[in-house]
């Protein structure tokens, strides 16, 4: 059941071992307490150490990831028809999102399963999951036509615009094929994907920008962190609730790693005004360009030889080339 709602087999295995470890500690405390009570009552108690976790053999009873996965597959095979009917009944109201991944199907046999294609709806609810030969658009047609029909929409012959919207969401977030088409032009239909307006999702926006910078540069990590902060805003209500919980529990000495883990787990993020986001991104990019120029100037003043300045050198520019951001009329471009 846990894997049905998104838990991984390895996470369940770790939780199983943690539960047994907790149980062992509980038994050890009870053993020591019983020994203490018996000694107080005058019984002759033999001092014998409680078996360690490994000596007790309890880890052998912990669920293993491979066994859990086999259990999931057996559960799926026995309830396949019911699960597929349930999946086909799910709909989205506000938006959809699609994504391709290769890693999850890398062990598939043959060339017919080289990539996965996932369709999700509001709140991350799974609407469809398919294994396809590659991430080409021709393999999406069957899945997307079923999505359109499921939501009661009717497409025009171009398979991009709708003749009848039905309950089909008006926006779809894509991992590729997001560019092209201008509102009101003859290419206006290119802006749509099976009846929904295409928008590049945030993860792939950051990924695209990340590909256009020097991946070996010492400032890369800080730049991508600042880029993420430009896009995502923490929900202040969650921040205040987490602080209150820490104060009431006395957890005020957490390490930065623990604080980050808490924030990821308990604090939601939101995406606000797009124009403001683009402005923030441009400020961050221009700031990095200014640092690049200053680093180059200082390197020249220090007499560094050009052949010694490789891609990992601080004087090598971080910002090499950035394509224009979707929805803006300006781009950022610098030379090396």
Secondary structure, 3 states (H helix, E strand, C coil): CCHHHCCCHHHHHHHHHHHHHHHHHHHHHHHHHHHHHHHHCCCCCCCCCCCCHHHHCHHHHCCCHHHHHHHHHHHHHHHHHHHHHHHHCCCCCCEEEEEEECHHHCCCCCCCCCEEEEEECHHHCEEEEEEECCCCHHHCHHHHHHHHHHCCCEECCCCCCEEECCCCCCEEEECCCCCCCCCCCCCHHHHEECCEEEEECHHHHHHHHHHCECCCCCCHHHHHHHHHHHHCEECHHHHHHHHHHHHHHCCCCCCHHHHHHHHHHHCCEECCCHHHHHHHHHHHHHHHHHHHHHHHHHHHHCCCCHHHCCCCCCCCCCECCECCCCCCCCCECCCC
